[in-house]
Amino acid sequence: MTPDPAAPRRRLARVARLVALAAVVVFASLFVVREREPIAAGFAGLRWELVAAAGALVVVGLAASAASWRAVLAGLGSRVPARAAARIFFLAQLGKYVPGSVWPVVAQTEMSREYHVPRARSASAALAHLLVGTVCGVVAAAVALATSSADALATYWWTIPVGVVGAAMLVPAVLNRVLGLAFRVLRRPAPEPVGGRDLLVACAWALVVWVAFGTHLWLLLLAHGLTPTPSLWLLATGAYALAWVVGFVVVVLPAGAGAREAALVLALGATVGAGDALALALVSRVLMLGGDVVLAGVAVAAARRGRQEHPLAPAP
């Protein structure tokens, strides 16, 4: 019987995934242990039904982010089945809890090969997805903060021109040029252009992400005792989108840890006080961590049950 030449590589990949998963567990556990007292203080006194609803919206937002990535990948020419895409995306996202911003991209690139997605295309999809999510986040922050109150407009007026410039980057010709420039800087071959229709779908899903994440923060503010108003929802949505972008830009911190919370304290401190804003930011962080872990587990289980989506030979 002829030995399978790909078997050692598959075994090595399984070992690498187990090591990566162990690293994620270690770093996530360190965060929870280190911040256990402020996290406990943040949850204390909150209305649990609203916290649960906020957690559900975190799951919705994360699922929408996966759908946005899948749309970008489709626009580049690889239409991966939904269960397979969920498995790749949510497992790779656990890498953001390990120091270094490249791990989710590396994981997506390697796992996508099992579904005939070339490395270059997968890397291009990861970069395009980050650009779409970040730009849509800036646009959402600009619109929400500018319309939430006169004080917020006076403070965050600068997000409007940044949002306009960002929106221009979502034009297919501009985005494809930016991707091409990025790959030239990395000394890699130019990627395939992203299709306009799929890019529009990716942007629509990205906006769903920010609505869901903003509403989750709004619910946490309500759980803290604030009165539900449209202006509070706009403030929460804009503040979270802006804080996420800040956390993304600060690439040296795992999943933007610290930077995102600091931005939320600055945005919400005048509304609930700096101490309570930090406590709610930590509660939000725990909900995000829980959502990532739950969705990764569900995606793996669903992919195993999907017989029709079994991987074939890896792509080159």
Secondary structure, DSSP 8 states (H G I E B T S, - for coil): ----TTHHHHHHHHHHHHHHHHHHHHHHHHHHHHTHHHHHHHHTT--HHHHHHHHHHHHHHHHHHHHHHHHHHHHTT----HHHHHHHHHHHHGGGGSSSTTHHHHHHHHHHGGGT--HHHHHHHHHHHHHHHHHHHHHHHHHHHHHH-HHHHHHHTTHHHHHHHHHHHTSHHHHHHHHHHHHHHTT--------HHHHHHHHHHHHHHHHHHHHHHHHHHHHTT----HHHHHHHHHHHHHHHHHHHH-TTSGGGTTHHHHHHHHHHHHHH-HHHHHHHHHHHHHHHHHHHHHHHHHHHHHHHH-GGG---S---
